[in-house]
Structure formats: C-alpha cells, structure tokens
Amino acid sequence: MSGDKVVSRKNSTNLMKEKIVKYYEIVFQAGNPCDENRNFWNEFFLLRANVESLQNQFVAVSPSDLPTVKVNVNDLFARCTDQLSDYHAIKIVNAIQTMCGLVKGAFAHSKGDYGFDVIELLMGFEQADGIMQSLMEKVHRILTSSESGVSLKNITLRFLLTIVTLTENVSQNTILEYLMIHHIFEALLAMLSDSSLRADHGNDTVLLLMLLVQYRKYESTNPYIVSLSILDSDIALNGLSQIIALSLIGHNRHYKDKISQHKPSGLMSTFTSMVGSMFSSDETVKVKFKPDIPLLLALYESVHLNRNFVLALTTSHAAPNLGSSSSLADDTEEPVTPAVPRASEVPVSKTELLDQPTNLLATFLEYTSVIAHDVRDEVNFNVCRLCFIILTCVSEDQYANSLMHDSNINFRVPIHKLPMRHRKLPVETTPPSTPLAYSALELQVEFIVSHMMKQMPADLYILSLGIIHRLLVYQKKSRVRLVYPWKSLWSALTSLVKYMLSNETALLKMCNIFIIAQKVVNIFNMFITYGDTFLATPNSYDELYYELIRTHAVYDNLYTFALRYSTSSEWKDDSARLIHSLGNIRAVVNHFRPKVDSWAKVNHLSSLTEEQVLEVVRSNYDSLTLKLHDTLDHYERYSEKPKEANFFIQMVRSLVKDVREKVVLSKLEQASLLKEFSTIS
C-alpha cells in the first residue's frame, strides 16, 4: 500500500512539472530532439521559458556528459538567435529568456573548471563569431525598431545586461570579446538620441554602455571607449546629460523633502528642538538614499573621455526635454506601464524637473554636497571620491573653466551644510546667483570644515585641495577675478592645519598629513605670489596678509612640526618639502609682525583693530622680499591609471553584483509580458 502511495506521489510530481522543463531534459540528453517529435523546436519556443530550471539543468550535467550535451546546447543557442528574426513576439521573448538561462548555466558550470570554455560550450568556437554577429545585428534591430515595444526593448536590454554581468570582473568575461568585435554602440547611441526611447530606456542604456566601457579598458583598445571619446553628436550628448541630470535632481529633491520633514514648525516645536539638541549626542539628520553609481560613472567617463561633453555639462536648458511620448510630458495622460519595467528606476515627478537647476554641473554640485555629509559610510565615501574625481577632471578643462568663471552665467546652487556643535547654520535662504566656480569653491570649503574627524578622509582632502588649486591656477593664467569671500577659504585651510597638528600622532599612523599640509601651504603661496592677478580687489590681498599675521602661531607650529620630523627616515623627504614651501608664509609673518608690534608701541596701544593692522601692511609692502616658486601654477594632470585604476575596478565589481539582482525577470513579469504580446493584433 505504501509503495502505491510513493508511485502516486511520483506521478503527481511528474504531472505538475512544467512542459518546458521536460523539453529541457530532452535537450540535455544525447541524440536529436526531433527524432521523436518533428515539431519539437516549434513547440519549444511557444512554451514559456523557465530560466532558473534551464540554468539548473545545465549545472546538473556531469563533466563526462558535457561533450555529448554540447551538441544540443550549441544547436539550441543558434536556434534562439534565429528566432529573433521571427515576427512572433512570444517566440522572440522565449528565445531571449532561453539564452539568458543558457549563458548563466554555462558560466555557472565553467566555475567548476572542467576544462570547457564557455564559448565552446554555448556556440562552439568555429560558429561563435558568425552566431554573435547575427545576434548583435538582431539585437540592434530590436533596440532601434519602432515596431519593437517598450517591454521587448526592456527584456532585450536585460539580456545584454545579463551577458555583461556574468563575471564580477567584467574584463574576464570572454563573451564580451564578441561584443567588442560586433559592437552595438550605434544602437545605444540611437536610444540616447531619441527622446521617446531615452525616456523609456535611458537608464538601462547608460548602465549597459558604462559596463561595456569597462571591458579591458587598461589592456586593449575598447571600441566603446573610442566611440564615446570621439562622439560629437549634440543630440546624443545632451540626451546623456539629461538622463544623468534627471537622476541627480530626484536625489536632491528626496534629500530636501526628508530634511523639511525634520524642521520644527511653530514656536513650541522650535523651543523643544533647541532644548533637545543641547542633550543630543548627534545633531545631524542623516538622510539615506542609494547613490545612482551607473549614472555617476557615466558622468565620469563622459567628462574624462569626451571633450565635447563639457558643453552638455555646462549649458543651461529651460527644462530637461524628455520627449513628448514620455509620461512626464503630459499631466493629463495616464502613463502606460510596460509588463517588463526597466532594470533601473528613478521616478521623478514633472514638478521636480521644473523647479530644479537644469544645468547638469549645478545639479551635480548640489548632489555632491549631500553625498559628502556621511563619508563614514563606505559606499558614500566611494561615491564622494568619485564625485571629487569628476570635479577634478572638470577643473582641468579649459573650456569648462571658462564657462564656470563667466560672470554672465550664474546659477543658484544650494550647497547643503551639516549642522555641527561649533557652528549654527544660518536660516535657510535662497542661494545667491553666482558663477559655478563660486559654488565649486563653496562646496570644497564646506567639505574642509565639516570633515575634521578621527578617521580623517585623507584621500578626499587631497582631491578637494587639488580641485581648489586647479581653479586658482586657471584664474591666475586667465587673469579671472572671481568675486568670492576668500576669507572663508583661508580660515578653513588654517583650521585644517590646526586640526592636523593637534592630532598629528594619531593621524600619522593612518595617512601622510605632510602631503595635505603642503597642499594647503601651496594654495596660500598661490595667493601670496600671484594673488594680484586674480583677487578681485587690492583689499583682498591686504586681508590675506592680515589673516596670515593673525594666525601666525598655527604656521609657526607647522614649521616646528616639520623640523621635528626632518631627521625621521620615514618622513624626511616630505618634511623637507614642507619646510621649503613654508618659506613665503614665514617671510610674510616675520616681516610684518615686528612692524605691527612697533606701530602699536609707538601709538601706545596694547591691541590693534583689523583696520589698523591693514594700514601697517599697506605701508610696508615695498620692503617685503618673497621667493618665486616656479611650479606653483602647475599640477599633475589627472590620470586614471595607475592611481585610481583599482578604485574603479572595485566600484565596477560592486556595481555588477548590484545589477545581477535587478536583471532577473520574475515569473509574474514574464507572465504579464506574454499576456501583453498575446493581446497584440
């Protein structure tokens, strides 16, 4: 009796098994599947694909059976490629899903190191080039054809993203070699250039392009890098900039909304908040959102590789043009939700677009000010580093600098500041309308004063000071007199030096603070040596000397600090360079301090006002002797390799892991997709 129950249970399981799974079992057996059923392949592609079952079926094959199974697998992959030419949409969808299962299964099987190459297992080496050429041509047609619907394009992009993310290290993905030979850059370019395609598929298109750009970028010629670097289509570049801007605008709005929710309203709430903050150990309202790393990478690669992108980065638009077919274009029209949504979603309402800055660089500066708030978080730290690298590239570009410093091109850029115990934030007001260089400097000043922490983000400080230096070099060489409150920068730099000296023992165990100190001193040397060429008024130059005299003790201590380590084997060279760079600051202090003291003594004053000190300074310029540092207005131009190569490799690996989770098509989405196509006449 119990035996009958077991048989009955087995029969029940067999009946419940999907028909497509039975077909998979036949494919993974020796022999031609059509021997017993001539219509096998026609029926196969009409059945709903089960990616997970196909992948498991592949992995379950023993190494000894691989040579036998390979024949049918090669045949199946080739047939899937042929099906993409079919006018039967359901067959196309099932073919794409089947290829997803095959490539996943093949790569999962290859991890066992059974001596079979993935390409040989999927297609066979001799046929691989022809099959991949045919496949990419058909993918190009699907992505660019007006006859392919939104869902079909989305599932095709997911298939391509599945291929690109098969290995954590993109450069080890052997299939991508064929995507280099038969590249689809033109198809991706067409999607960025078309407003309706951009609205529906822009994020996934950019994500795919950025991953393809990473393939062996340091080892060989990558056609996607070459094509992106010479791209001069204003439509495509503006389309790319709009996709990035839309995402950043959404994140900025999310931050503002969250902050506004924590603002006290009414007198009682304000009083309660004030009392609470007196006893709170953490005054900061932390707003968490997931950074859009693919689009930031796209911004980086575009700025880094393509000189023509600078215009799209800095040009002002009335509003992002997402196309008339976008659901954002008409409030009265209900958007059509595709059965397969895009892999990356950044929902933003139409009103968010209209009241935000539409210049991408302005939006990016605001976004960076938010990301920089919490660099204790590893992800935020890396994203902030990426943002600073982008600004480094921008600040090295002559044309970008000319637009950033143009007094006729002004924007209101909110630089969001952290509340801290030693300062009170001003009542929120509308930011002043200023050139973008002003906002870039304000962003760096805010970063400097708000990140003096025990775990000092030294790498970020080096990048931040480098950005400031590059902006000053441009101002000096172009004789641009930017109207900026330089005193805030000088004060921030001095506070940074004071902080490092107070924590030198702990910091030296973590990082080389001599490099940071020297960058600070070199920025001051830029002002001392060349300030007359770019400071807006003579008074600014006087105020610089006043600040150096007022804070002389900090730089005296810095000199003493450098002397103390001048005999150290580890820090000898760094300390010697710092001592040398301090020469002009010490000359200024040693020249003016005795004269200020003498003037005070003659006038019987125990202390002097700022104006009295400034008067002494103005009267004694002629006798001041300074040294000219030849390399002050030079800097080492940014190069990704070797300094930042490992950083980007790790960031892309993290991105690949994240994308893998998003590209899996759920059974519900698949059923909805097939239902969508079954209703199309």
C-alpha positions, 0 to 999 in steps of 0.5 A, spaced: 500 500 500 505 504 501 509 503 495 502 505 491 502 511 495 510 513 493 508 511 485 502 516 486 506 521 489 511 520 483 506 521 478 503 527 481 510 530 481 511 528 474 504 531 472 505 538 475 512 539 472 512 544 467 512 542 459 518 546 458 522 543 463 521 536 460 523 539 453 529 541 457 531 534 459 530 532 452 535 537 450 540 535 455 540 528 453 544 525 447 541 524 440 536 529 436 530 532 439 526 531 433 527 524 432 521 523 436 517 529 435 518 533 428 515 539 431 519 539 437 523 546 436 516 549 434 513 547 440 519 549 444 519 556 443 511 557 444 512 554 451 514 559 456 521 559 458 523 557 465 530 560 466 532 558 473 530 550 471 534 551 464 540 554 468 539 548 473 539 543 468 545 545 465 549 545 472 546 538 473 550 535 467 556 531 469 563 533 466 563 526 462 556 528 459 558 535 457 561 533 450 555 529 448 550 535 451 554 540 447 551 538 441 544 540 443 546 546 447 550 549 441 544 547 436 539 550 441 543 557 442 543 558 434 536 556 434 534 562 439 538 567 435 534 565 429 528 566 432 529 573 433 528 574 426 521 571 427 515 576 427 512 572 433 513 576 439 512 570 444 517 566 440 522 572 440 521 573 448 522 565 449 528 565 445 531 571 449 529 568 456 532 561 453 539 564 452 539 568 458 538 561 462 543 558 457 549 563 458 548 563 466 548 555 466 554 555 462 558 560 466 555 557 472 558 550 470 565 553 467 566 555 475 567 548 476 573 548 471 572 542 467 576 544 462 570 547 457 570 554 455 564 557 455 564 559 448 565 552 446 560 550 450 554 555 448 556 556 440 562 552 439 568 556 437 568 555 429 560 558 429 561 563 435 563 569 431 558 568 425 552 566 431 554 573 435 554 577 429 547 575 427 545 576 434 548 583 435 545 585 428 538 582 431 539 585 437 540 592 434 534 591 430 530 590 436 533 596 440 532 601 434 525 598 431 519 602 432 515 596 431 519 593 437 515 595 444 517 598 450 517 591 454 521 587 448 526 593 448 526 592 456 527 584 456 532 585 450 536 590 454 536 585 460 539 580 456 545 584 454 545 586 461 545 579 463 551 577 458 555 583 461 554 581 468 556 574 468 563 575 471 564 580 477 570 582 473 567 584 467 574 584 463 574 576 464 568 575 461 570 572 454 563 573 451 564 580 451 570 579 446 564 578 441 561 584 443 567 588 442 568 585 435 560 586 433 559 592 437 552 595 438 554 602 440 550 605 434 544 602 437 545 605 444 547 611 441 540 611 437 536 610 444 540 616 447 538 620 441 531 619 441 527 622 446 521 617 446 526 611 447 531 615 452 525 616 456 523 609 456 530 606 456 535 611 458 537 608 464 538 601 462 542 604 456 547 608 460 548 602 465 549 597 459 554 602 455 558 604 462 559 596 463 561 595 456 566 601 457 569 597 462 571 591 458 579 591 458 579 598 458 587 598 461 589 592 456 586 593 449 583 598 445 575 598 447 571 600 441 566 603 446 571 607 449 573 610 442 566 611 440 564 615 446 571 619 446 570 621 439 562 622 439 560 629 437 553 628 436 549 634 440 543 630 440 546 624 443 550 628 448 545 632 451 540 626 451 546 623 456 546 629 460 539 629 461 538 622 463 544 623 468 541 630 470 534 627 471 537 622 476 541 627 480 535 632 481 530 626 484 536 625 489 536 632 491 529 633 491 528 626 496 534 629 500 530 636 501 523 633 502 526 628 508 530 634 511 523 639 511 520 633 514 525 634 520 524 642 521 520 644 527 514 648 525 511 653 530 514 656 536 513 650 541 516 645 536 522 650 535 523 651 543 523 643 544 528 642 538 533 647 541 532 644 548 533 637 545 539 638 541 543 641 547 542 633 550 543 630 543 549 626 542 548 627 534 545 633 531 545 631 524 539 628 520 542 623 516 538 622 510 539 615 506 538 614 499 542 609 494 547 613 490 545 612 482 553 609 481 551 607 473 549 614 472 555 617 476 560 613 472 557 615 466 558 622 468 565 620 469 567 617 463 563 622 459 567 628 462 574 624 462 573 621 455 569 626 451 571 633 450 565 635 447 561 633 453 563 639 457 558 643 453 552 638 455 555 639 462 555 646 462 549 649 458 543 651 461 536 648 458 529 651 460 527 644 462 530 637 461 526 635 454 524 628 455 520 627 449 513 628 448 511 620 448 514 620 455 509 620 461 512 626 464 510 630 458 503 630 459 499 631 466 493 629 463 495 622 460 495 616 464 502 613 463 502 606 460 506 601 464 510 596 460 509 588 463 517 588 463 519 595 467 526 597 466 532 594 470 533 601 473 528 606 476 528 613 478 521 616 478 521 623 478 515 627 478 514 633 472 514 638 478 521 636 480 524 637 473 521 644 473 523 647 479 530 644 479 537 647 476 537 644 469 544 645 468 547 638 469 554 641 473 549 645 478 545 639 479 551 635 480 554 640 485 548 640 489 548 632 489 555 632 491 554 636 497 549 631 500 553 625 498 559 628 502 555 629 509 556 621 511 563 619 508 563 614 514 559 610 510 563 606 505 559 606 499 558 614 500 565 615 501 566 611 494 561 615 491 564 622 494 571 620 491 568 619 485 564 625 485 571 629 487 574 625 481 569 628 476 570 635 479 577 634 478 577 632 471 572 638 470 577 643 473 582 641 468 578 643 462 579 649 459 573 650 456 569 648 462 573 653 466 571 658 462 564 657 462 564 656 470 568 663 471 563 667 466 560 672 470 554 672 465 552 665 467 550 664 474 546 659 477 543 658 484 546 652 487 544 650 494 550 647 497 547 643 503 551 644 510 551 639 516 549 642 522 555 641 527 556 643 535 561 649 533 557 652 528 549 654 527 547 654 520 544 660 518 536 660 516 535 657 510 535 662 504 535 662 497 542 661 494 545 667 491 546 667 483 553 666 482 558 663 477 559 655 478 566 656 480 563 660 486 559 654 488 565 649 486 569 653 491 563 653 496 562 646 496 570 644 497 570 649 503 564 646 506 567 639 505 574 642 509 570 644 515 565 639 516 570 633 515 575 634 521 574 627 524 578 621 527 578 617 521 580 623 517 578 622 509 585 623 507 584 621 500 578 626 499 582 632 502 587 631 497 582 631 491 578 637 494 585 641 495 587 639 488 580 641 485 581 648 489 588 649 486 586 647 479 581 653 479 586 658 482 591 656 477 586 657 471 584 664 474 591 666 475 593 664 467 586 667 465 587 673 469 579 671 472 577 675 478 572 671 481 568 675 486 568 670 492 569 671 500 576 668 500 576 669 507 572 663 508 577 659 504 583 661 508 580 660 515 578 653 513 585 651 510 588 654 517 583 650 521 585 644 517 592 645 519 590 646 526 586 640 526 592 636 523 597 638 528 593 637 534 592 630 532 598 629 528 600 622 532 594 619 531 593 621 524 600 619 522 599 612 523 593 612 518 595 617 512 601 622 510 598 629 513 605 632 510 602 631 503 595 635 505 599 640 509 603 642 503 597 642 499 594 647 503 601 651 504 601 651 496 594 654 495 596 660 500 603 661 496 598 661 490 595 667 493 601 670 496 605 670 489 600 671 484 594 673 488 594 680 484 592 677 478 586 674 480 583 677 487 578 681 485 580 687 489 587 690 492 583 689 499 583 682 498 590 681 498 591 686 504 586 681 508 590 675 506 596 678 509 592 680 515 589 673 516 596 670 515 599 675 521 593 673 525 594 666 525 601 666 525 602 661 531 598 655 527 604 656 521 609 657 526 607 650 529 607 647 522 614 649 521 616 646 528 612 640 526 616 639 520 623 640 523 621 635 528 620 630 523 626 632 518 631 627 521 625 621 521 627 616 515 620 615 514 618 622 513 624 626 511 623 627 504 616 630 505 618 634 511 623 637 507 618 639 502 614 642 507 619 646 510 621 649 503 614 651 501 613 654 508 618 659 506 613 665 503 608 664 509 614 665 514 617 671 510 610 674 510 609 673 518 616 675 520 616 681 516 610 684 518 609 682 525 615 686 528 612 692 524 605 691 527 608 690 534 612 697 533 606 701 530 602 699 536 608 701 541 609 707 538 601 709 538 601 706 545 596 701 544 596 694 547 591 691 541 590 693 534 583 693 530 583 689 523 583 696 520 589 698 523 593 692 522 591 693 514 594 700 514 601 697 517 601 692 511 599 697 506 605 701 508 610 696 508 609 692 502 615 695 498 620 692 503 617 685 503 622 680 499 618 673 497 621 667 493 618 665 486 616 658 486 616 656 479 611 650 479 606 653 483 601 654 477 602 647 475 599 640 477 599 633 475 594 632 470 589 627 472 590 620 470 586 614 471 591 609 471 595 607 475 592 611 481 585 610 481 585 604 476 583 599 482 578 604 485 574 603 479 575 596 478 572 595 485 566 600 484 565 596 477 565 589 481 560 592 486 556 595 481 555 588 477 553 584 483 548 590 484 545 589 477 545 581 477 539 582 482 535 587 478 536 583 471 532 577 473 525 577 470 520 574 475 515 569 473 509 574 474 513 579 469 514 574 464 507 572 465 504 579 464 509 580 458 506 574 454 499 576 456 501 583 453 504 580 446 498 575 446 493 581 446 497 584 440 493 584 433 
